[in-house]
Amino acid sequence: MSSTPYKVTKISGEEVHEGDELLVDHNHHVTFVGVDCPPWEDEETGESMPGRVRVRYAWGSVEEIDESRAGVFVDEV
């Protein structure tokens, strides 16, 4: 299990750990690698960004994607 201060959960509520399988864009099987950043909001501008996670595709490529594409939520603990 990761020692990062983040909790990652699937939309179903199931907790996600490094090495777990996810579906990206509802049809690509990937392996969860870790969290790049939690969702954040700039109080001055009101700009907000979704959380970002790293996933590994079957062909070995690792990509940083928005949490919504992976069907997960990233929260700070």
NORHURA-V938064 format. One record per residue. N is the residue number from 1. RES is the residue in one small letter. SS is DSSP state (A for helix, B for strand, O for the rest). Layout:
# NORHURA-V938064
[[N:RES:SS] [N:RES:SS]]
This chain:
# NORHURA-V938064
[[1:m:O] [2:s:O] [3:s:O] [4:t:O] [5:p:O] [6:y:B] [7:k:B] [8:v:B] [9:t:B] [10:k:B] [11:i:O] [12:s:O] [13:g:O] [14:e:O] [15:e:B] [16:v:B] [17:h:O] [18:e:O] [19:g:O] [20:d:O] [21:e:B] [22:l:B] [23:l:B] [24:v:B] [25:d:O] [26:h:O] [27:n:O] [28:h:B] [29:h:B] [30:v:B] [31:t:B] [32:f:B] [33:v:B] [34:g:B] [35:v:B] [36:d:B] [37:c:B] [38:p:O] [39:p:O] [40:w:B] [41:e:B] [42:d:O] [43:e:O] [44:e:O] [45:t:O] [46:g:O] [47:e:O] [48:s:B] [49:m:B] [50:p:O] [51:g:O] [52:r:B] [53:v:B] [54:r:B] [55:v:B] [56:r:B] [57:y:B] [58:a:O] [59:w:O] [60:g:O] [61:s:O] [62:v:B] [63:e:B] [64:e:B] [65:i:B] [66:d:B] [67:e:A] [68:s:A] [69:r:A] [70:a:A] [71:g:O] [72:v:B] [73:f:B] [74:v:B] [75:d:B] [76:e:B] [77:v:O]]
